[in-house]
Amino acid sequence: MSESDFNIKLAIIGVGLIGGSLGLCLKDKLGDKIYITGLCRTQKSMDTAVTLGAVDFASSDIEAVVGDADIVFLSPPVLQIVPMVEKILPYLKSGAILTDAGSTKEYIFDNLQKLLPPDIYYIAGHPMAGRELSGVTAAKKDLFKGKAYVIVENTGAPKTALDKLMSILRLTEANFTTLDIAKHDRCASIISHVPHVTAAALVTLLNRAGDDLESCIKLIGGGFKDTTRIASSNADMWADICMTNGKAIAANLRDMQTIFDEVIKAIEKGDRQAIYDYFAASKTRRDSILEAVEKKFDPN
């Protein structure tokens, strides 16, 4: 079967956890109706991506991967997305749709606006479906199922392009929502970015325990593992996120400092009621939020 027999050609730039999971999902749902190519840096990663079934063809040759692609899914670290678009642009056909999995959107959109010709369409996306593991070997065909997936519709692409992209992405069974770019970055900072910084801070705190370090390690149980799980995420990715959403992240971390200061003062004063109220309010609010989310987004 030649490539011309396929209904759609999808190119995945960065066949790791997110890109690989999308490939696995779409091949499972569409089979030979979709032809998926993947851009990989090493022969080992190319072979793995093909062997696992995330892509039909993998290469480090940009033209071979994106040439004649209907949709290009960009899934490298955020700071690599714009330079990658500059590299692939000469090989894209008119009408090609670019979308991404970047955790920050405003930085990417502002820069792509300066680069893209009118016949290449960008539709910003962010699947909130990461894991602490990375690489295509961590990919899962159902990674997106039931998870929030943000689509920013106001990036200048025509409705036909959006409809074409969504006809593919809906096969992931994600819970799609729309936000404007600025609100996305502010909300992602609170829901995703600051928690990652906080998880890393807890590990750093442990690492600075000095003479108590070995004793602390002996006490590690579920609580520490659960709250620091995401600290095992890819460092390159998170450094890029902090550089491209710095304003929101810094502002929210300052708000966290204020909260910690309030708790510290209450502890130092021996104000048990204030501490009780702090924990009780957090429990009540968290429980109500999760209950509302489950009712709204129950994938079953």
C-alpha positions in Angstrom: 0.0 0.0 0.0 1.4 3.4 -1.0 1.1 6.6 1.0 -1.4 7.9 -1.5 -3.8 5.2 -0.3 -4.1 6.7 3.1 -6.8 9.2 4.0 -4.7 11.4 6.1 -1.0 11.9 6.9 0.0 13.0 10.4 3.5 14.0 11.2 4.6 13.9 14.9 7.5 16.0 15.9 8.8 14.5 19.1 7.6 10.9 19.4 7.8 10.8 23.2 5.2 10.3 25.9 2.6 12.7 24.4 3.4 12.3 20.7 3.8 8.6 21.0 0.5 8.2 22.9 -1.3 10.2 20.2 0.2 7.9 17.6 -0.8 4.7 19.4 -4.3 6.0 19.9 -4.9 7.0 16.3 -3.3 3.8 14.8 -5.5 1.8 17.1 -8.7 3.7 16.1 -7.9 4.3 12.4 -5.5 1.6 11.3 -4.5 2.1 7.7 -6.7 5.1 7.3 -4.0 7.2 8.8 -0.3 7.3 7.9 1.8 8.6 10.8 5.4 9.7 10.4 7.7 10.7 13.3 10.7 12.9 13.7 13.3 11.2 16.0 16.9 12.1 16.8 18.5 8.7 17.1 18.1 5.4 15.2 17.2 3.7 18.5 14.3 6.0 19.1 13.2 5.6 15.5 13.2 1.8 15.7 11.4 1.9 19.1 8.7 4.2 17.8 8.0 2.0 14.8 8.2 -1.3 16.7 5.7 -0.1 19.4 3.3 1.0 16.6 3.3 4.7 17.5 4.3 5.6 13.9 4.4 3.9 10.5 7.7 5.6 9.6 10.3 7.4 11.6 13.3 9.4 10.5 15.6 12.3 11.4 15.0 13.7 7.9 12.7 16.6 8.3 11.4 16.6 4.7 10.7 12.9 4.7 8.6 13.3 7.9 6.6 16.5 7.2 6.5 16.5 3.5 2.8 16.3 2.3 1.6 16.1 5.9 -2.0 17.2 6.5 -1.4 17.8 10.2 1.8 18.3 12.1 1.7 17.6 15.9 4.5 19.4 17.7 5.5 17.8 20.9 9.1 18.8 21.8 10.0 21.0 24.8 8.3 24.4 24.6 11.5 26.4 23.7 12.2 24.0 20.8 8.8 24.4 19.1 9.3 27.7 17.4 12.8 26.8 16.1 11.4 23.5 14.9 8.6 25.3 13.0 11.3 27.4 11.3 13.0 24.2 10.1 9.9 22.4 8.8 8.3 25.4 7.2 10.0 25.1 3.8 8.6 21.5 3.5 5.0 22.1 4.5 2.3 22.0 1.9 -0.3 24.7 1.5 -3.2 24.1 3.9 -1.1 22.1 6.4 -2.3 22.4 10.0 0.1 22.8 12.9 -0.9 22.0 16.4 1.1 21.4 19.6 1.2 20.0 23.0 3.0 22.9 24.6 2.2 23.6 28.3 2.4 27.3 27.6 0.6 29.0 24.7 1.2 32.7 24.6 4.9 32.5 23.9 4.5 30.0 21.1 1.6 31.9 19.5 3.3 35.3 19.6 6.3 33.9 17.8 4.5 31.7 15.3 2.4 34.7 14.2 5.6 36.3 12.9 6.6 33.1 11.0 3.7 31.5 9.4 2.4 32.3 5.9 -1.4 32.7 5.5 -1.8 29.2 4.0 -0.3 27.4 7.0 -2.7 27.2 10.0 -1.8 27.0 13.7 -4.3 25.7 16.2 -2.9 25.8 19.8 -3.5 22.8 22.0 -2.5 21.4 25.4 -3.4 17.9 26.5 -3.3 17.8 30.3 -2.3 14.2 30.3 1.3 13.9 31.3 3.0 11.3 33.4 6.2 11.3 35.5 7.7 9.0 32.9 9.0 10.2 29.6 9.9 8.7 26.2 7.8 6.7 23.7 8.2 3.6 25.9 6.0 5.3 28.5 3.3 6.1 25.9 -0.2 4.7 26.2 -3.0 4.6 23.6 -5.5 5.7 26.3 -3.4 8.4 27.9 -5.7 11.2 26.9 -9.0 9.4 27.7 -11.0 11.4 30.2 -8.3 14.0 30.6 -8.7 17.8 29.9 -7.5 18.9 26.5 -7.4 22.6 25.9 -7.9 23.9 22.3 -7.4 27.6 21.6 -9.6 28.4 18.7 -8.8 32.1 18.2 -5.4 31.6 16.5 -6.5 32.6 13.0 -7.2 29.2 11.5 -10.4 28.8 9.4 -13.2 26.6 10.8 -12.5 24.0 8.1 -9.0 23.5 9.6 -10.3 23.3 13.1 -13.0 20.8 12.1 -10.4 18.6 10.3 -8.1 18.6 13.4 -10.9 17.9 15.8 -12.1 15.0 13.8 -8.8 13.4 14.6 -8.2 14.6 18.1 -11.7 13.6 19.3 -10.7 9.9 18.8 -8.5 10.3 21.9 -11.7 10.6 24.0 -10.2 13.5 25.9 -12.5 16.2 27.5 -12.0 19.2 25.2 -12.4 22.7 26.5 -11.6 26.1 25.0 -9.8 29.0 26.7 -8.2 32.2 25.4 -4.4 32.1 25.4 -3.7 34.4 28.4 -6.3 32.6 30.6 -4.8 29.2 29.6 -1.3 30.2 30.8 -2.6 31.7 34.1 -4.7 28.6 34.8 -2.0 26.1 33.7 0.4 27.9 36.1 -1.9 27.2 39.1 -3.1 23.7 38.1 0.2 22.3 36.6 3.2 24.5 36.7 3.4 25.6 40.3 2.6 22.0 41.6 5.7 20.8 39.7 7.8 23.5 41.2 6.4 22.6 44.6 7.1 18.9 44.2 10.7 19.6 43.3 11.0 21.9 46.3 9.9 19.1 48.6 12.6 16.9 47.2 15.1 19.7 47.5 14.0 20.2 51.2 14.7 16.6 51.8 18.0 16.8 50.1 19.0 19.6 52.4 18.2 17.7 55.6 21.9 17.4 56.4 22.7 14.9 59.2 19.0 13.9 59.2 18.9 12.9 55.5 19.4 9.1 56.0 16.9 9.0 58.8 14.4 10.9 56.8 14.8 8.5 53.8 13.9 5.6 56.1 10.6 7.2 56.9 9.5 7.8 53.3 6.1 6.4 52.6 3.0 7.0 50.5 2.5 10.6 51.4 6.0 11.7 50.3 5.8 9.5 47.2 2.4 10.9 46.2 3.2 14.6 46.7 6.6 14.4 44.9 5.7 12.0 42.1 5.7 14.7 39.4 9.2 15.8 40.5 10.4 12.9 38.4 9.2 14.6 35.2 11.5 15.7 32.4 13.8 18.6 33.5 14.2 20.1 30.0 10.5 20.4 29.6 9.9 22.1 33.0 12.8 24.5 32.6 11.3 25.6 29.2 7.8 26.0 30.8 9.2 28.2 33.6 11.0 30.3 31.0 7.9 30.8 28.8 5.3 31.3 31.5 7.5 33.0 34.0 5.1 35.9 34.8 2.2 33.7 35.9 4.4 31.2 37.6 6.3 33.8 39.6 3.1 35.6 40.6 1.5 32.3 41.8 4.7 31.3 43.7 4.6 34.7 45.5 1.0 33.9 46.4 2.2 30.6 47.8 4.8 32.4 49.8 2.1 34.5 51.3 0.1 31.4 52.2 3.2 29.7 53.8 3.9 32.9 55.7 0.3 32.8 57.2 0.7 29.2 58.2 4.2 29.8 59.7 2.8 32.7 61.8 -0.1 30.6 63.0 2.2 27.7 64.0 4.6 30.0 65.7 1.8 31.7 67.7 0.4 28.3 68.6 -2.9 29.2 67.0 -4.4 25.7 66.6 -7.8 27.0 65.4 -6.2 28.9 62.5 -4.2 25.8 61.5 -7.4 23.6 61.8 -9.3 26.1 59.7 -6.5 26.0 57.1 -6.6 22.3 56.7 -10.4 22.0 57.0 -11.1 24.6 54.3 -8.6 23.0 51.9 -10.2 19.5 52.4 -13.7 20.8 51.9 -12.7 22.8 48.8 -10.6 19.9 47.3 -13.4 17.4 47.8 -16.0 19.6 46.3 -13.9 20.4 43.3 -13.0 16.8 42.6 -16.7 15.7 43.0 -17.7 18.4 40.5 -15.0 17.4 38.0 -16.0 13.7 38.2 -19.6 14.5 37.5 -18.8 16.8 34.6 -16.1 14.8 33.0 -16.9 11.2 33.8 -15.5 9.3 30.7 -18.0 6.5 31.3 
